Amino acid sequence: MSHPVISAAVMSHPRRRAEAARLAQVLGRWHTRVAHDPVPDGPPTTLRTAWAAWSAIRPDATHHLVLQDDVELCRDFAERVESAVLEHPDTPLAFYANWDSWNGAATRAAALGGERWAPAVPGEWIPTLALLLPRRDVTALLSAAPPDEAAPEPDDVVLARELGARGRQVLISVPHLVEHAGHPSLIGNDGYGPRHSACFADDVPAFGDPENPGSRGGRARLPEVLVHRLRGRAHVVLTDPAGTAGGEPRCMSLRTYLGGTDMAERGLAHWKAARAELQAPDDLFWLCEELWYCAYLLGAHTSHPHGPPPPRLVRVALRSLVLGGTALPAAQRLWTEQHAARLTTLAEHGFAAGLGDRRTYGPPPPVPAERLAALPAAERIWQDPSLADAV
């Protein structure tokens, strides 16, 4: 294609007018506009403002970027976005994913494997804090989802549905190019705890060949097994369960998953060695155990076809596993934050043990088809996180 032309908009509520104006000014090279909520006193929803922001695409633009007003940009953000568009000119690109989401888990797995892109996980919302769409996707979105008919729905759900219906695969940058600033939510999302990047670019060293963006290998692949923590508990999300209805992601507890492999005994031996030196309150010891097994299974599923990533990147990714999976209750969150460095080291040891077992014994085997059919849909864990403990 000819050289891409990017336009941009910041979706904003009047209460964050100053933050939105600052972002628009920083990104003046794209003639960035601010799109305010047209009904700021109406029922809380992101779709009204997102509609206005996507409608702000310039007539000459080949691509349109929409940012939310509570993001912080990485260094060289504009240059990195332009490079990404040149690399993937006909692909929807997201530059952020929450650290406790499935997409955050996919980002983390990609980072630990030395990859530069992670496909968005089917069945989850599309991360919309910083999303770029080719013009044809913007046109299709505005034609398919009039705000007066879909106002109660969040924009990330509408985008997931509309892009998915047309078979459009979203790629998420690794690392992420924006960070969530952590302002109080205007639509009631504070109950999920802090929402930050799974791997923010300014926190990690560059990796890959900047002169050859495609040098990290071919087409980005979604891991078949995602290791996910929600409210402290560990489980796996099976992203492509063949033989199930609709092929939608399924979930099972991490221990049940391990119990079906020969990793269970080896993992237990590693964990006993790790716990011998662990200092934690009796009522939070389980939290450390869940974290260690998460990191162990991550290591067992990680390969390095392009060579291992820098140690600093590994630590940042595992730190987001530590903090991103411990949102509630508040006492768990506070203790985890106070001991984040020590818990990240614990996760590093678990990850290294998993890597070592993979090198020695090979990757974990796939889940048998007869077990897959009985597993619940993974999306149900958002309403009941304890569900994964029971399967």
C-alpha positions in Angstrom: 0.0 0.0 0.0 1.0 3.6 -0.3 2.4 5.4 2.8 -0.3 5.2 5.5 -2.0 8.4 6.8 -3.0 8.2 10.5 -5.6 10.3 12.1 -6.4 10.2 15.9 -8.9 11.1 18.5 -9.0 11.1 22.3 -12.3 10.0 23.8 -13.0 12.0 27.0 -15.4 13.0 29.7 -15.6 16.7 30.6 -14.1 15.9 34.0 -10.9 14.9 32.2 -10.8 17.7 29.8 -7.3 18.8 30.7 -5.9 15.3 30.3 -7.5 14.8 26.9 -6.2 18.2 25.7 -2.7 17.3 26.8 -2.7 14.1 24.9 -4.1 15.7 21.8 -1.4 18.3 21.9 1.4 15.7 22.3 0.0 13.9 19.3 -0.4 17.0 17.2 1.4 15.4 14.2 -1.8 13.5 13.5 -4.1 16.5 14.0 -5.6 14.7 17.0 -9.0 15.8 18.0 -10.8 15.4 21.4 -14.2 13.7 21.3 -16.2 14.5 24.4 -19.1 12.5 25.8 -22.1 14.0 24.0 -24.3 13.2 27.0 -22.0 13.6 30.0 -24.8 13.5 32.5 -26.4 10.4 31.0 -26.0 6.8 32.1 -22.3 5.8 32.4 -21.2 4.2 29.1 -18.1 4.3 26.9 -19.9 3.7 23.6 -21.3 7.2 23.2 -17.9 8.8 23.4 -16.2 6.0 21.4 -18.7 6.5 18.6 -17.8 10.2 18.5 -14.1 9.4 18.5 -14.3 6.8 15.7 -16.5 9.3 13.7 -13.6 11.8 13.9 -11.5 9.9 11.3 -10.1 12.4 8.8 -11.3 12.1 5.1 -7.7 11.4 3.9 -6.8 8.9 6.7 -6.0 5.3 5.9 -6.0 4.4 9.7 -7.6 5.9 12.8 -6.3 5.7 16.3 -8.6 6.2 19.3 -7.1 6.8 22.8 -8.9 7.1 26.1 -8.1 10.1 28.2 -6.5 8.3 31.1 -3.5 6.7 29.3 0.2 7.5 29.6 2.2 7.2 26.4 5.5 5.4 26.1 8.6 7.1 24.8 8.6 7.5 21.0 4.9 6.5 21.0 4.1 8.1 17.7 7.1 6.6 15.9 6.3 3.2 17.3 2.7 3.4 16.1 3.7 4.4 12.6 6.2 1.6 12.5 3.5 -0.9 13.6 1.2 0.3 10.8 3.9 -0.2 8.3 4.4 -3.7 9.6 0.7 -4.6 9.7 -1.1 -2.2 7.3 -4.4 -4.1 7.2 -4.7 -5.3 10.8 -6.5 -3.8 13.8 -3.8 -3.0 16.4 -4.2 -2.6 20.2 -1.4 -1.1 22.2 -2.6 -2.1 25.7 -4.2 -4.9 27.6 -5.1 -5.1 31.3 -2.7 -7.1 33.4 -5.5 -9.3 34.8 -7.3 -10.0 31.5 -6.9 -13.0 29.1 -5.4 -10.6 26.7 -2.9 -9.6 29.4 -2.1 -13.2 29.9 -1.5 -13.6 26.1 0.7 -10.6 26.1 2.7 -12.0 29.0 3.2 -15.3 27.3 4.3 -13.6 24.1 6.8 -11.4 26.0 8.3 -14.3 27.9 8.6 -16.2 24.5 10.4 -13.2 22.9 7.5 -12.3 20.6 6.5 -8.8 19.5 2.8 -9.4 18.9 0.0 -11.3 20.6 -3.3 -12.1 19.0 -6.3 -11.0 21.0 -8.1 -13.9 22.7 -11.5 -14.8 21.2 -14.4 -14.5 23.6 -12.9 -11.6 25.6 -13.5 -7.8 25.0 -11.2 -5.9 22.7 -8.8 -3.7 24.7 -9.7 -0.2 23.7 -7.5 2.2 25.7 -5.4 2.6 22.6 -6.8 1.0 19.5 -5.9 1.6 15.8 -8.2 0.4 13.0 -7.8 0.5 9.2 -10.4 2.7 7.5 -12.5 -0.2 6.3 -12.9 -1.4 9.9 -13.9 2.1 11.1 -16.5 2.3 8.3 -17.9 -1.1 9.1 -18.1 -0.3 12.8 -19.9 3.0 12.3 -22.4 1.3 10.0 -23.1 -1.7 12.3 -23.4 -0.2 15.7 -25.5 3.0 15.9 -25.2 4.4 19.5 -28.9 5.0 19.9 -29.4 1.2 19.6 -26.4 0.0 21.6 -25.8 2.7 24.2 -25.9 0.3 27.2 -23.1 -1.8 25.9 -19.4 -0.9 26.5 -17.3 -0.1 23.4 -14.9 -2.9 24.0 -17.7 -5.5 23.8 -19.2 -3.9 20.7 -15.8 -3.8 19.0 -15.1 -7.5 19.9 -18.5 -8.5 18.4 -18.3 -6.4 15.2 -14.7 -7.2 14.4 -15.2 -10.9 15.2 -18.3 -11.1 13.0 -16.1 -10.1 10.1 -13.3 -12.4 11.0 -10.9 -9.6 11.8 -8.0 -10.6 14.1 -6.7 -7.9 16.5 -3.0 -7.9 17.3 -1.7 -6.6 20.7 1.7 -5.0 20.8 4.4 -6.6 22.9 5.3 -4.6 25.0 2.4 -2.3 25.3 2.8 1.3 24.1 0.5 2.9 26.7 0.0 2.5 30.4 -3.3 3.0 32.3 -2.9 6.1 34.5 -5.1 4.7 37.3 -7.6 7.5 37.6 -10.9 6.6 39.3 -13.2 4.9 36.9 -16.1 6.9 35.5 -18.1 3.8 34.6 -17.7 1.7 37.8 -14.7 -0.5 37.0 -12.8 0.3 40.2 -14.1 -3.0 41.8 -11.5 -4.9 39.7 -8.7 -3.2 41.5 -5.8 -1.4 39.8 -5.8 -1.9 36.0 -2.3 -1.6 34.5 -0.3 -2.8 31.6 0.8 -6.5 31.4 4.1 -5.3 30.1 4.7 -1.5 29.5 7.3 -0.5 27.0 9.0 2.1 29.2 9.7 -0.6 31.8 11.6 -3.0 29.6 14.6 -2.9 27.3 14.1 -3.0 23.5 14.3 -6.5 22.0 14.2 -7.7 18.4 15.7 -5.9 15.4 14.3 -2.4 15.2 15.5 -2.1 11.6 13.5 -5.2 10.6 10.2 -5.3 12.5 9.3 -8.7 11.2 12.5 -10.3 12.4 11.0 -12.0 15.4 9.4 -14.7 13.2 6.3 -15.3 11.2 2.6 -15.0 12.0 1.7 -14.2 15.6 0.1 -17.3 17.3 -2.2 -17.4 20.2 -1.0 -19.9 22.9 -3.4 -22.9 23.2 -3.1 -22.7 27.0 -3.1 -19.3 28.8 -2.1 -19.2 32.5 -4.4 -16.8 34.2 -4.8 -15.5 37.8 -8.0 -13.8 39.0 -8.4 -12.7 42.6 -5.4 -14.7 43.6 -6.6 -18.0 42.2 -4.8 -19.7 39.3 -6.4 -21.5 36.4 -5.8 -22.1 32.7 -7.8 -20.9 29.7 -7.8 -23.2 26.8 -8.1 -20.9 23.8 -8.8 -23.3 21.0 -10.6 -26.4 22.4 -11.3 -28.6 19.4 -14.6 -30.5 19.6 -16.4 -28.1 21.9 -19.5 -26.0 20.9 -18.3 -23.0 18.9 -14.7 -23.6 19.9 -15.1 -21.0 22.6 -12.4 -20.8 25.3 -12.8 -23.2 28.2 -11.3 -23.1 31.7 -10.1 -25.5 34.3 -8.2 -25.2 37.5 -4.4 -25.2 37.2 -4.1 -28.2 39.6 -6.6 -30.2 37.6 -4.7 -29.4 34.4 -1.4 -30.5 36.0 -3.0 -33.6 37.4 -3.6 -34.8 33.9 0.1 -34.6 33.0 3.4 -36.1 34.3 4.3 -32.5 35.5 2.4 -32.8 38.7 5.0 -34.8 40.6 7.9 -32.8 39.2 6.1 -29.5 40.0 5.4 -30.6 43.5 9.1 -31.4 44.1 10.1 -28.0 42.8 7.4 -26.3 44.9 8.6 -28.1 48.1 12.1 -26.7 47.6 10.8 -23.2 47.0 8.4 -23.2 50.0 11.2 -24.2 52.4 12.6 -20.7 52.2 9.3 -18.8 51.8 8.1 -16.5 54.5 4.5 -15.6 54.4 1.5 -15.3 56.8 -0.3 -18.6 57.3 -3.5 -17.2 55.8 -1.7 -16.0 52.6 0.5 -19.0 52.0 -2.0 -20.3 49.5 -1.6 -17.1 47.5 2.2 -17.7 47.1 1.5 -21.3 46.1 -0.9 -20.3 43.4 1.5 -17.7 42.1 4.4 -20.2 42.0 2.5 -22.8 40.1 1.3 -20.1 37.7 4.9 -19.2 36.9 5.9 -22.8 36.7 3.3 -23.6 34.1 4.1 -20.5 32.2 7.7 -21.7 32.0 6.6 -25.2 30.9 4.6 -23.6 28.0 7.3 -21.2 26.9 9.6 -21.7 24.0 12.3 -19.4 22.6 12.4 -19.8 18.9 14.1 -16.4 18.6 16.3 -16.7 21.7 15.3 -15.8 25.2 14.1 -12.3 26.0 16.1 -9.9 28.3 16.0 -10.8 32.0 14.5 -7.3 32.7 11.6 -8.0 30.4 11.0 -11.4 32.1 10.9 -9.7 35.5 8.5 -7.0 34.4 6.1 -9.6 32.8 6.2 -11.8 36.0 5.7 -8.7 38.2 2.5 -8.0 36.4 1.4 -11.6 37.0 2.1 -11.0 40.7 0.2 -7.8 41.0 -2.4 -8.2 38.3 -3.9 -11.4 39.7 -4.5 -10.2 43.2 -7.2 -7.5 43.0 -9.4 -8.6 45.9 -9.8 -8.5 48.8 -8.0 -5.4 49.9 -5.8 -7.1 52.5 -4.4 -9.5 49.9 -3.7 -6.6 47.5 -1.9 -4.6 50.1 0.3 -7.5 51.3 1.1 -8.4 47.7 2.1 -4.8 46.9 4.3 -4.5 50.0 6.1 -7.7 49.0 6.0 -7.4 45.2 9.8 -7.7 44.7 10.1 -10.8 46.8 7.0 -12.4 45.2 8.4 -11.6 41.7 11.6 -13.4 42.6 9.5 -16.4 43.7 7.7 -16.3 40.3 11.1 -16.1 38.5 12.2 -19.3 40.3 8.9 -21.0 39.3 9.3 -19.9 35.7 12.9 -21.1 35.5 11.8 -24.5 37.0 9.1 -24.8 34.3 11.5 -23.9 31.5 14.0 -26.4 32.8 11.4 -29.2 32.9 10.3 -28.3 29.3 13.9 -28.6 28.1 14.4 -31.9 29.8 11.0 -33.6 29.3 9.4 -31.7 26.4 6.3 -29.5 26.4 3.1 -30.3 28.2 0.7 -32.7 26.4 -2.6 -31.4 25.0 -5.7 -31.9 27.0 -7.6 -35.0 25.8 -10.8 -34.3 23.8 -13.0 -36.2 26.2 -12.0 -33.9 29.0 -12.5 -30.8 27.0 -16.2 -31.5 26.4 -17.0 -31.3 30.1 -15.3 -28.1 30.8 -17.2 -24.8 31.4 -17.0 -21.8 29.2 -14.1 -19.7 30.4 -16.1 -16.4 30.3 -18.1 -17.7 33.3 -15.1 -17.1 35.6 -15.6 -13.3 35.3 -18.9 -13.8 37.2 -17.7 -16.6 39.5 -13.9 -16.9 39.8 -14.3 -19.9 42.1 -15.7 -21.9 39.2 -12.3 -22.8 37.9 -11.4 -24.3 41.3 -14.1 -26.9 40.9 -13.1 -28.3 37.5 
